[in-house]
Amino acid sequence: MLTKDFFETQKFNDVANKDLVLYEADFPRNKDLITDIQNKNNNKLKLKYQVNSFPTVIVVNNKGKIIGKRHSYNLMRDPSYYFKFLESIVN
């Protein structure tokens, strides 16, 4: 839901294309959907950035330091929480 309501919007893409470098790590419940190497890399990221729930959006600087982190998504499908987060990071 978050992908469709936030990441695939023109508003997000206008900011992302100008100010961000994107990396998507997928943590599927069915581990057969990703390779062993992807799973290993995902686990490293999960530990490094303390990801405990999904979805989690993390913004890091060019040194890998977290400058913003948000998690969860509501069933009302209101992405305003994430747009406010994005605006605070870019500003």
GUFI-828449 format. One record per residue (C-alpha): residue number from 1; x, y, z. Coordinates in steps of 0.02 Angstrom, whole numbers, plus 50000, padded with zeros to 5 digits. Each point is the difference from the previous one (the first is absolute). Layout:
N
REC   num      xx      yy      zz
REC   NUM       X       Y       Z
...
END
This chain:
91
REC   num      xx      yy      zz
REC     1   50000   50000   50000
REC     2   50139   50122   50044
REC     3   50084   49970   49833
REC     4   49843   50047   49905
REC     5   49945   50143   50115
REC     6   50170   50080   50025
REC     7   50148   49935   49899
REC     8   49907   49992   49834
REC     9   49927   50175   50010
REC    10   50057   50146   49894
REC    11   50025   50104   50158
REC    12   50126   49874   50069
REC    13   50087   49977   49833
REC    14   50022   50188   49977
REC    15   50097   50009   50164
REC    16   50089   49833   49983
REC    17   50064   50033   49825
REC    18   50073   50165   50056
REC    19   50063   49970   50177
REC    20   50015   49813   50039
REC    21   50089   49840   49952
REC    22   49879   49857   50029
REC    23   50035   49824   50060
REC    24   49861   49875   50031
REC    25   50031   49849   50110
REC    26   49862   49870   49991
REC    27   49970   49885   50148
REC    28   49870   49877   49934
REC    29   49918   49877   50119
REC    30   50038   49864   49873
REC    31   50190   49992   50002
REC    32   49999   49899   49838
REC    33   49961   50161   49906
REC    34   50175   50070   50028
REC    35   50175   49928   49982
REC    36   50107   49948   50148
REC    37   50113   50149   49967
REC    38   49852   50120   50000
REC    39   49939   49923   50162
REC    40   50173   50019   50079
REC    41   50012   50182   49943
REC    42   49824   50035   50063
REC    43   50043   49930   50171
REC    44   50154   50111   50010
REC    45   49893   50153   49960
REC    46   49866   49946   50122
REC    47   50126   49988   50141
REC    48   50099   50157   49955
REC    49   49847   50111   49990
REC    50   49897   49910   50133
REC    51   49851   49959   49890
REC    52   49869   49915   50108
REC    53   49840   50028   49902
REC    54   49944   50017   49821
REC    55   49987   50109   49904
REC    56   50146   50105   50063
REC    57   50068   50149   49904
REC    58   50175   50055   50047
REC    59   50093   50150   49930
REC    60   50188   49999   50021
REC    61   50132   50126   49952
REC    62   50149   49962   49888
REC    63   50093   49925   50150
REC    64   49859   49879   50042
REC    65   49942   50097   50155
REC    66   49812   50000   50029
REC    67   49925   50172   49977
REC    68   49820   49941   50005
REC    69   49899   49842   50031
REC    70   49815   49960   49993
REC    71   49907   49836   50010
REC    72   49827   49924   49981
REC    73   49857   50053   49890
REC    74   49818   50027   50043
REC    75   49852   49906   49930
REC    76   49919   50165   49954
REC    77   50134   50012   49864
REC    78   50045   50178   50044
REC    79   50180   50033   49945
REC    80   50006   50176   50075
REC    81   50109   49932   50144
REC    82   50131   49950   49872
REC    83   49986   50158   49896
REC    84   50028   50107   50156
REC    85   50150   49891   50041
REC    86   50070   50020   49824
REC    87   49977   50188   50005
REC    88   50090   50012   50168
REC    89   50147   49901   49932
REC    90   50017   50099   49839
REC    91   49981   50168   50088
END
